[in-house]
């Protein structure tokens, strides 16, 4: 047994104080004990020789003298507690390298204080602040005895007593970040089927200073992995909606597709037979496009106890699986800042379409997931997700699209909110353009590296963008395109062409973006309903709106054709109208290469002709609320839109009847 250990004997309950050699004082009142200690200290001060005989203990006295000041008269010097006090003081002296005439007692605020003494004074003045009553109380607080040997060090006994005395326990600060970390750790340690054990791997990443764009590598990827972006477009042989104007008007079909709350997003299966809708009440509904749009399945995570909202998703693995994401809120915790339930780390969830069960979860985002895409890069499966937490994450998946192999963040360190992404055509999925904050950012998917930022697209934020194949550009642009295709440099060329040929013969792609503008104008409505806003009226609280209408922008992204070159983004034209107002987030645009469809916050869809920039139609079937998403069917003359009114509208060409 070490010198600082206490042996607790066997038994069913703590021993009485008498068995610990603690003599109970005649006067049990705490004041009487304190007076007794003070009297003994005064007597020791008058005895100059008592401190000169000190050896290894704190204080030694003759047998005829009174007990030392460190121990009250009620405590037997030969008891276990007395030995603990003596050994603890000796240990403290050794630790602080003090002399025999210097001791370091514990005081109430857990701070050691050094007190020096003279040889002519008694050592009793040096231990006035040791609270022996707390040490006595510790004997009563000892745990129940068990049928085994339990060791407790003296330091633990003293420190526990001091920490409990006076109620000075240290409070644990639990903030939002701590709560999230604990939640994630608990979930990531799960290894059951249907929940992926995530162990983030952070391989060394190339620095932007060391990055060099190689057009030969990009050209090789493009030929090895050709795009399928333009399989369905307005100029293909499939009978999709290709013309929308006064001569070819659209009308809504009388089918009922709805949910109990806002439908934020939609997606079609690869074969176009299923429509999936994502609702803010935690449901994903599947509708049969080929059978009068009847609902055939409702997906929901039955094991989720918190409040779930779905914003986006996509079919994967020949539409046997569906990956989705959105927002997860704590059902039992309220956030005064958000005026809503406290947001939790938001997982990506993978569902089996046939069984309707959730089969996997991917954790990595701290806030809402705003966009999900599945892709294949160099014959490997990936998901890529964006979030309001500002991160873009790529998830490498196994062949079953359920088991996660690795995850990597595109940590650029500057993005606040990441909205949508779109991969560059003819690059083999190596590069993508992301709508982040008020900018467009270009990333290398393979290296997880931010390459370039095209700033200040809109005054507030840019929340949607996608590449399109512009079918009807003006004659001047068509001629320029033809010249560029004829003068593209050969990838086998060993020398860089002159600067004029580089600019003239570069590959390019068309990109459409939309965004929100700053709300800088107030609207006031008279409480009496007189529609006046002068000082005599009683106005309702002012609502801020944007002083300028919203716009969608067509860009030309020019690829570098020399090693180490930079991408160039130029504005080609804008699509806008004085009545086009879409200052709301999570609003998506679409195009078939000939028309641009842009939702508004008033239940409308503005249809712009991309060749002329003119507004050719306005579709109004939703209530006066935000329209969130709009998509073309790839091979049927159908158009779908959804919004905050909880409904999906289906359009087709208006019948002559």
N, C-alpha and C positions, 0 to 999 in steps of 0.2 A: 504493500500500500504506500502510495506517495504521501509526502508530508502534508499536502493540501487537500486530501480527500477525506470525506466523512463516510463511515460505514453505517448504513441503516439496517438494523436487525430485522429479523423476520417477525411478522405479526399481521393482524388484520386491520389495525388502526394505529395512528401515531401514538407513541408512548407518552405518558403524562410527564409534566415538567420535572417531577421528582426523580424520574429515572434518568434524566439528563443532568443530574447533579445540580439542578437549579434550586436554590433555597428560596422559598416564597417569603417576602418581607412581611413583618408584622403589620405595617401600615400599607395597605394596597393602593392607597390614593397616589396618583402620579405626582402630585405636588409634594407629598412627603418624601418620595424617592428622590426628586430633584433637590430638595433641601438637604437631604442626607449626603448626596454627592457633593454639593457645594461646601458643606461643613468639613468633609474629609479633605477636600482640596485645600482649604485654609490651613488645616493642621499640617498638611504636607509642605506648605510653603515655609513654615517656621523650622522645618527640619532640613538644614543645609546638607547634612551628610547622607540623606536618603538617596539622592540621585547619583552620588559618586560610586556606588557599588553596582551600577547597572552593568550587566554583561550581555547576553544574547537576547534577553527579553526587553520589552519597552521600559519597564520600571521594576526594580527589585527592592524589597524592604526586609527588615529583620522580622523574625517570627512574631515579636511582640508588637510590631507596628501595625497600623491599620492597613486594609487592602489598598492597592494602588488606585489612583484617581481614575484610571481607565475603566476599572471595573467597579460597579456599584456594590454596596455592602450586601446586597441580596444575591450576589453572584459568587459562587465558589471558584477560587482561582484554578482549582484542579478540574473543573467541569469542561465538557467538550466545547461549549460556546466560548469560554475564556481562552482555551487553547486556540480556537479559530481566530479570535481577535488578535492574539499575540503573534501568531504565524502570519496573518495578513499584513500587520504593520511591519514585520520583518521583511516580508516579500517586497512591500512598497519601498522600503529603505534601500534594498539591494537594487531594485529596478531604477531608482532615481540616483543611485550612487551617492547617498548621503552619509554623513558621519553619524557616530553614535549619539551625538547631541542634537541631531536634526531629524525630524519626522515629518511625514507627509500624510496627514489624515484625510479621509473623505469628508466632504461637506455636502449640504443638501442639494446644491445645484450641479452635482456630478463633476465639479472642477477641483482638482487637487491644488492645495495651497501650502506652501512651504513656510515653516515657522522655525526660526533659530532660537536656541536657548543658551544661556551662560552656565558655566560650571557651578556658579554659586546659587542658581535657582533650581527649584524643583521641576521635574519634567511633567508634573501634573498640569501646568498651564498649557502644554502643547497639545492636549487631547480634549479640550473643552468641547470641540465641535463634533466629536464622535457620538452619534446617537445610538447608544447601546439599547435603548428601548425597542428600536426597530429591529435590532438583531435578536432580541428576545421574542419579539412578535413573529420573527421568521420561523421559530421553532413550531409555532402553532400553525403556520402555513405550509409546513412540509407535506408532500403528497402521501397518500395512504401507502403503508408498507405492503410489499409484495413478497412472494416466496422466492426472492432472488436478491442478489446483492446489487445495490444501486449506489453509484458514486456521484458525488456532487462536489465540485471544487469550491474552495473558500471564496474565490473571486465571484463565482456565480451567486453564492449566498448573499454577499455584501452588496454586489451591484444590483441584484434583483430587489433587495430591500430598499436601497436608495432610490431606484427608479420608481418603485411603487409609492414611496412616501411623498406626501404633499400632492398627489395626483398629477405629477409631472410626466405623464406618459407621452411619447412622441406620436403625433397624429400622422397617419398615412395620407398623403395627398394623392387623390385619385382623379386625374383629369381625363379628358376625352381620349387623349392619345394613349394613356395607360390602359384604359378600358378596352380600346380597340386592339391593342397589342395582346392583351390577355385572351380576348375572344379569338383572335387569329391563331394564337399558339395552341389553344385547346382544339381548334378544328383541324389544324395542320397535322397534329399528331395522330389523327384517326387514319387507320389503314384498312377499313372495311371496304368491301366492294361498293362502288357508288360514291365514294369520296376519295379524291386523289390526295395522297400524301405529298405535300409540296415542300421541297427543300431547295430554296433559291440558290442558284449557282451563279457566281459573279466572275466570269472569265475576264482576263484582261482585254480591254477594248482599245481599238486604235484611236489615236487622237486626231482631231480634225487637221492638225498641222501636218500629220503624216499621211493623210488620205490623198489619193490620186485617182481621179476618174480615168477609166480606161475604156475608150469606145469599142475596142476589139472584143473585150470581155462582154460588154453589153450586147454587141451584135451577135456574138456566139450564143448567148442565152436566149436572145430573141428567136434565132433559128431553131434552137434545140427545144424550146418551150414556147410555141406560138400562142398568141392570144386567142381567146374565144369571146372577147368583149362584144364584137360586132356581128355575132351570129344572128341576132334578131335586131333589125333596125328598119327604118321606114322604107328603105330601098330594097329590102329583101323580097323574096317571093312569097313570104308568109303574109296572110291577110290581117296584119295588125293595123291599128289606127295610124294612118299616114298623113291625112289632110284634115285640118280643123279650121273651118271658116264659115262664113254666111251660107255658102253654097253646100257645105257639108257640116251641118250642125249636129251637135250631140244631145242626147236625151238620157235621162236616168231610167234604169230598169226597176221594176216594182218587186224587188227582193228585200227581205228583212235580214240585214246583218247588223247586229248591235251588241252592246255590252252594258253593264250597269254603271260604268264610269268612262272616262276619256280613253279612246283608243289612240295610242301615241304612235304606233308604227305598224307596218305590214311587211310581208314578204311572200313571194310565190315559190312553190317547189320547182326544182329544175325542169320537170316535164310540164309545168303549168297547170297541173290538175288540182292542186291544193293551195288554198290561201290561208295564211296564218296571220292572226291579229293579236297584238300585244296591248294589254289593258293595264290601267293603273290600279285595278282591284286584285291583281295577282293571278290573272288567268291568261292562258294562251289558248285561243280557240282555232280549230281547223275546220275549213269550209270546203265543200266539194264543188269545184268550179264546173264540173261536167254534169252535175245532177242538181240543178236549180239552186245552187249555193246553200245546200243544207249543211248544218253543223254535224260533223261526224266524230269529233273528239274534242275534249277539253283537258288541257294539260295544266297541272298544278302540283307543286311540291307539297305532298301531304305531311311531310315531316317538319315543315317549316312552321315554327311557332310565332315568328315575328311578322310584321306587316310588310308585304312584298308588292312591288310594282314592276311591271315589265315594260321596257321601252323599245327594245330592238331584238333582232334575232335572225337566224338563217338556217335553212335546211342543209344538212351535210350527209355524206356517205350514202348517196343515191336515195336521199330523203327518208332514210330509216331513222335518222336522228335529227334533232332540232336543238340548236344552241341558242340561248337567250340570256339577256341581262337587263338590269334596270336599277331599282332602288330598294334597299332593305332598311326598315326602320324598327327601332326597339319598341315593342308593344307596351313595355312597362316603364318607359323613361321619356320624359318630356323635355324638349329644348325650347327655352324661352327665346333664345336668339333666332331660331328658325320658325318659331311659332308652330311647331309640328313635333311629331315624335322624333326622338334622337336618332340620327342616321348612324348606321353600322357599316362595317366593311362589306362591300357589295360583291357577291360572288358571281361568276359565270356559271350557269347551270345547263346541263346537257340532259335532254329528255329522249326517251325511246318513244317514237311516234306511235308504234303499234300498241304498246302496253300503257302508254301515258305516264310512265314512272320516270322520276328523275334518277339518272344513273351515274352522274358525276357532278362535282363542283370544283371550280378553280378559284382560289383566293389570291388576291394581289392588289385589288383596287380598294381604296378607302372610301370612295364616294360613288355617285351614280355612274353606271356604265351607259354610254351614249351611242356607241356604234360597235358592231361585231361583224367581222368578215372571216370566212374560211378560204384558204388558198393552199396551193401546192407549190413549193419552191425547191428546185433541185431534187424532185421526187420525194420530198418530205412534207408531211402534213403540218399545217399551222392554223391557229386562230390568231387574229390580231384585234385588239380591243382598245377603245378610247374611253376616257372618263373625265368627269368634272374635277377629279383630283389633280388633273394636269398631266397624267402619265399615259403613255401609249405602251402596251405590253404585247409582246408576241409569245405565244404558247406553242411549243413544239409537242405534237401529239403522236401517239403510236398509230399503227395501221387501223386500229379499231375506232379511232377518233374519240376515245373515252379516257384512255390512260395518258396522263401528261408525262412527258419526258424531261422537259426543261421550260423555263420561262425567263424572259429577259425584258427589262424596261428600257425604253428609249429615253434615257435620262438626259434631257438637254438642260435642265436646271432653270429654265426661264418660263416654261408654259404654265399658265394658270388653269385653263380649261381646254381640253382636246375634244373636238366634236366628231367630225367625219373624216374618213380617209378614202383615197381613190388611187389605185396603182397606175403607174405610167404605162401607156401602151408600148408594145415592142421592146420591152426590157426584161422579159422573163420573170416578172414580179420582183425585180431587184430594188426598184425605187417606188415610193409613194408620196403623194402630196396630201397634207393634212390641214384641215381648217382648225386653227388654234388661236384662241383669243381674238384679236382683230387682224390676224395675219394668216398667211399661207406658208407652211414650213415643208421643206423637201428633206426626206430621210432616205438613207440607204437601209433597206430592210435587212439585208444579210449582215451588215456590220452594226446594226442598231445605232446608227450615228446620224445626228442632225447635220445636214450639209449646208443648206441655205435657208434664209428667211426672207420672204417678200412681205414687207411691212405695210401696215395701215391700209388694208383693203377697204375697211369701213370704219366709221367713227366710233362704233361701239364694239361689235364683235362679228366675226365671220364664222357661221355655224354649219355651213353646208357647201360642198363642192364635189364635182364629178367630171371625169373626162367623157367627151362625146365625140362622135364622128360627124363633123359638120357636112351636111349633104349638099347644101345649096349656097355656097359662098359667092360673093360678087365676082364678076368676071376677072377683075384685077387680081383678086386673091387666088382664083383658080389658076390663072396664068403663072403666078408666083409659085404656087404649089407644084405645077408641072415642071418648072425650071429647077426647083429644088430637088425633085426626084431624079432629074436627068443629070444633075451635077453633084450628087452625093459622092464623096470620096470613097475609094475602094478600101476595105479593111486590110488588104494585103499591102497597101502602100507603106513604104518604109519612111518616107519623108512627109512632114506636115505640109499641106497646101498653103498657098498664100492666104493672108487674112481675108481678102475680098472673097475668095472661093469658100473659105470656112463659113463666113456669114451667109453666103448665098446658097450653099449646098447642105445646110444643116437640117436634120430631121426635126419635126415638130409635132405637137399634139394640141388639141383644143380642149380648153377647160372652162367650165361654168361655175361660178360661185355666187352665193347670196349671203347677206348679212343684215344686221340691225344697226340702226342709227341712234345717236344719243337723243334721249327725250328731254327737250329743252324748252317746251312751250306748255303753259298751263291752260286747262279748260275749266270754266266755271259754269254751273247751272243753278239758276235761281230756285230756292226752296219753294217759292210760291207757284212755280211753273210758268212764269211770264216770259221765260227765255231771254231775259236781259241779264247783263253782267255789270251794271253801273253800281255806284256806291250805295244807292238806295235799296238794292236787292239783298236778300239774305242768301248767300251762295253756299252750296254744298262744298265739301272738301275738294280742292283742285286736283285734277288728274293730269299728269304730265304726258305729253305726246311729242313725237318728233316733228320738228319744223319742216323737214324735207321728206318726200316720199321715199320708200325703199327702192332698191335697185338690185338687179342681177347683172353680173358682168361676164362677158366672154373674153377669155385670155388666150394668148398664144404662148405655149411653152416651147422654147427652142432648145434642143439637145446640143451639148458640145460634141464636136466630132474630132477633137484633138485631145491627146493625153493631158490630164490636169486641167481641162477646161471647166467652165462654169455654165450652169443653166441660166437661161434668160426668160423672164416672164414679162410679156407686153399686153397691155389692155387693147382690145380690138373694138369692142362696142359695149354699150349698156342698154339694158331693157328696164324701162320704168314707165310709170304713169302717175298722174296726179292723185288718183284714187287707190294706188297700190300701196297698202300699209300692211306690213308683216313684221312689226317689232315684237317678236316673241321667239323664244328659243325652241330648239327641237322641231324646227320647220324644215322640211326637205323638198327640194325641187327635183324635176325629172325632165328628160328630153328623149325624143325618138330620132334625133339628128336633124329634124326639120322644124320642130316646134318646141318651145320651152314652156313648161307649165309651172306656175309659181303660186302657192297658196297664200291666203291672207288671214288676218285676224277677225274678219267679218264673215266667215263661212264661204268665201269665194275662191275660185281658181282662175287666175289670169293666164291667158294663152297668148304667147308672143311668137310671131313669125321670126325665126332666126335670121333669115335672109334680109328682111326689111326692117326689123326691130319694132314693127308695128303690133299693136294689140289687136288680135283678130277675133277673140271671143272671151266671154266671162261666164264661167259655170257657177251657178248658185243653187245648190241643193241642200247644203248644211244650214243649221241654225247660225245665228250671228255670234259664232265663236270661232276659235282658232281651228283651221284645217292644218293637220300636222304632217301628213304624208300623202303622196300621190304617185302611182306607178302604172306603167303600161303593161298590158298582157303581151308576152313575146310573140304569140302567133294567132291570137284571136282579136277581133275588133272590140276590145274592152279596155276600159280605164277604171281604176279604183282610187278612191280617196277616203280618208278617215280623219276624225277630228275630236275635239273636246266634247262634242254633243253625244259621244258614245255610239256613233253609227258609221257604217261604211256605205258609200254611195258607189253604184256601178253605172258606167256610162257606155253607150254605144251610139252608132249612127242613128239619127232620128228616122223612123219609118215614114214613108210617103203617105201611108194610110192615116 
